[in-house]
């Protein structure tokens, strides 16, 4: 729906729409993160899992607000013929999807998104280190999650306020270079260098998460804008979902590579 509204709009307007969506998501993350750690300590994991399983049902209530043009069967058309039309339409959509993806102006950015997301990361190793070596409690990890949610909102605000009119190429270049340098700060926590400067592990972890998340969110927003602008008319949902699936697949591959290197 956002992609359809963003079609034909400027990069600035497309960025504002994406900022609205992801900013709302960050606000929801702030609320959930504030209560997650304390609820686990007070009521246990099963209670929290029950709440998180029920809350997404609220999304179904919003569905009644979506206005769509219903599709009616033509007079005399049976369900079987409608199914054949659906299969034929699906085949045509797959062909259109491939025709759209194989274009260089779509294929090359898609390849970039995949390779960028496939970069190995240390999330699983750092989680093990912070919980088993540094003995961070669930309540404290909830606070860290709260900080990252606030940082995500700040990253969205940073992009929407200062970067949405900047060329995507420049944003990718600067955030990649800065992110590579700041990503080394986790080495300070692992080696304990922060304690030599009088900074506790808890405060260093919070500050590190804050800075890295702001940068990560600000660098991810252009990816969403780029993916939305690549979608041709009539293929918005299919192509955007495909691009996000490729992005998520790259993230999974990066996690697998990182896990293999840890072993």
C-alpha positions in Angstrom: 0.0 0.0 0.0 2.9 2.4 0.8 4.6 1.5 -2.5 1.5 2.3 -4.4 1.1 5.6 -2.7 4.8 6.4 -3.3 4.8 5.6 -7.0 5.4 8.7 -9.0 6.4 10.7 -6.0 9.7 12.4 -5.4 12.4 10.7 -3.3 11.6 13.1 -0.5 7.9 12.1 -0.4 8.7 8.4 -0.7 11.2 8.8 2.2 8.5 10.5 4.3 6.1 7.7 3.8 8.7 5.1 4.7 9.7 7.2 7.7 6.1 7.3 8.9 5.8 3.5 8.7 9.1 2.7 10.4 8.7 5.5 12.9 5.4 4.0 14.0 7.1 0.6 14.3 9.9 2.1 16.4 7.3 3.6 18.8 5.7 0.2 19.2 9.1 -1.2 19.9 9.7 1.3 22.6 6.4 0.4 24.4 7.1 -3.4 24.1 10.7 -3.1 25.1 9.9 -1.1 28.2 7.8 -3.9 29.6 9.4 -7.0 28.1 12.3 -7.6 30.6 10.3 -6.7 33.7 7.4 -8.9 32.7 9.7 -11.9 32.2 11.2 -11.4 35.6 7.8 -10.9 37.3 5.5 -13.4 35.5 7.8 -15.8 33.5 8.4 -16.5 29.9 5.1 -18.3 29.2 3.1 -15.2 30.2 5.1 -12.9 27.9 4.8 -15.4 25.0 1.0 -15.5 25.5 0.8 -11.7 25.3 3.0 -11.4 22.3 0.9 -14.1 20.6 -2.4 -12.3 21.2 -1.4 -8.7 20.5 -0.8 -9.1 16.7 -4.5 -9.9 16.4 -5.2 -6.2 16.9 -3.9 -5.8 13.3 -7.0 -7.5 12.0 -9.1 -4.7 13.5 -7.3 -2.2 11.2 -8.3 -4.3 8.1 -11.8 -2.9 8.2 -10.4 0.6 7.6 -8.7 -0.5 4.3 -10.8 0.6 1.3 -10.5 -1.7 -1.7 -12.4 -2.2 -4.9 -14.0 -5.7 -4.6 -13.5 -8.2 -7.5 -16.7 -9.7 -8.8 -17.1 -12.7 -11.0 -18.6 -11.9 -14.4 -22.1 -13.1 -15.0 -22.2 -16.8 -15.9 -18.6 -17.3 -14.8 -18.1 -20.3 -12.6 -15.6 -20.9 -9.8 -13.6 -23.4 -11.9 -13.2 -20.9 -14.7 -12.2 -18.2 -12.2 -9.6 -20.6 -10.8 -8.2 -21.0 -14.3 -8.1 -17.3 -14.8 -6.2 -17.1 -11.4 -3.6 -19.6 -12.6 -3.2 -17.8 -15.9 -2.9 -14.5 -14.0 -0.3 -15.9 -11.7 1.7 -17.2 -14.6 1.6 -13.8 -16.2 2.6 -12.1 -13.0 5.6 -14.4 -12.6 6.7 -13.5 -16.2 6.2 -9.8 -15.5 8.2 -10.2 -12.2 11.1 -11.8 -14.1 10.9 -9.1 -16.8 11.1 -6.4 -14.1 13.9 -8.0 -12.1 16.2 -8.8 -15.0 16.4 -5.1 -15.9 19.8 -3.7 -15.0 18.3 -0.7 -13.1 16.5 -3.3 -10.8 18.9 -6.2 -10.9 22.0 -4.3 -9.8 20.4 -2.6 -6.8 18.8 -5.9 -5.8 22.2 -7.6 -5.9 23.6 -4.7 -3.8 20.8 -5.1 -1.2 21.4 -8.9 -1.0 25.2 -8.6 -0.6 24.8 -5.7 1.9 22.5 -7.8 4.1 24.6 -11.0 3.7 27.6 -9.3 5.4 28.4 -11.6 8.4 27.4 -10.1 11.8 28.1 -11.0 15.4 24.6 -10.7 16.9 24.3 -14.3 18.1 27.9 -14.4 19.4 27.4 -11.0 21.2 24.1 -12.3 22.8 25.9 -15.3 24.1 28.8 -13.2 25.4 26.6 -10.6 27.2 24.3 -13.3 28.8 26.9 -16.0 29.7 30.1 -14.0 30.2 28.8 -10.6 31.4 25.7 -12.0 33.1 23.3 -9.4 31.8 19.9 -10.0 33.2 16.7 -10.2 31.2 15.5 -6.9 32.7 18.7 -5.2 31.6 18.5 -6.7 28.1 15.0 -5.3 28.0 16.4 -1.9 28.8 19.0 -2.3 26.0 16.1 -3.2 23.7 14.3 -0.1 24.8 17.4 2.0 24.0 17.7 0.4 20.6 14.0 1.1 19.9 14.5 4.8 20.8 17.6 4.8 18.7 15.7 3.3 15.8 13.2 6.2 16.1 16.1 8.7 16.2 17.5 7.0 13.0 14.2 7.4 11.2 14.0 11.1 12.4 17.6 11.6 11.2 16.9 10.3 7.8 13.5 12.1 7.4 14.9 15.4 8.7 18.3 15.6 7.0 18.9 12.8 4.6 15.8 12.1 2.5 16.8 14.7 -0.1 20.4 13.4 -0.3 21.4 11.1 -3.1 21.1 7.5 -2.1 24.6 6.8 -3.4 26.1 9.2 -1.0 24.1 7.9 2.0 25.2 4.3 1.3 28.9 5.3 0.9 29.1 7.5 4.1 27.0 5.1 6.3 29.0 2.1 5.2 32.3 3.7 6.0 31.2 5.1 9.3 29.4 1.8 10.2 32.5 -0.2 9.5 34.5 1.9 11.9 31.9 2.1 14.7 31.3 -1.7 14.4 34.7 -2.2 15.9 33.5 -0.8 19.2 32.2 -4.2 20.1 35.8 -5.4 20.3 36.3 -2.9 23.2 33.5 -4.6 25.1 34.8 -8.1 24.5 38.4 -7.3 25.4 37.3 -5.2 28.4 39.0 -2.0 27.2 36.0 0.0 28.3 36.7 -0.8 32.0 40.2 0.6 31.7 38.5 4.0 30.9 36.2 3.6 33.9 33.1 2.7 31.8 31.0 -0.2 33.0 30.0 -3.0 30.7 26.3 -2.0 31.1 26.8 1.7 30.1 29.1 0.8 27.3 26.6 -1.7 25.9 23.8 0.8 26.1 25.9 3.5 24.4 27.2 1.2 21.7 23.7 -0.1 20.9 22.4 3.5 20.7 25.0 4.7 18.3 25.0 1.7 16.0 21.2 1.4 15.8 20.8 5.1 14.9 23.3 4.6 12.1 21.8 1.2 11.0 18.3 2.6 10.8 19.4 5.7 8.9 21.3 3.6 6.4 18.4 1.1 6.0 15.8 3.7 5.2 17.3 4.4 1.8 17.1 0.7 1.0 13.4 0.8 1.6 13.0 3.9 -0.5 15.1 2.4 -3.3 13.0 -0.8 -3.2 9.8 1.1 -3.3 10.9 3.3 -6.2 12.0 0.3 -8.3 8.5 -1.3 -8.4 6.7 -0.8 -11.7 3.0 -0.1 -11.9 0.8 -3.1 -11.4 3.7 -5.1 -9.7 4.1 -3.1 -6.6 3.2 -5.7 -4.0 4.8 -8.6 -5.8 8.1 -6.9 -6.6 8.5 -5.1 -3.2 7.8 -8.4 -1.4 10.4 -10.1 -3.6 13.0 -7.4 -2.8 12.3 -7.7 0.9 12.5 -11.5 0.7 15.9 -11.2 -1.0 17.0 -8.7 1.7 15.9 -11.1 4.5 17.5 -14.0 2.7 20.8 -12.1 2.6 20.4 -11.4 6.4 19.8 -15.1 7.1 22.9 -16.0 5.0 25.0 -13.4 6.9 23.9 -15.0 10.1 24.7 -18.5 8.9 28.2 -17.4 7.7 28.8 -15.7 11.1 27.7 -18.8 13.0 29.9 -21.0 10.9 32.9 -18.7 11.5 32.2 -18.8 15.3 32.3 -22.6 15.2 
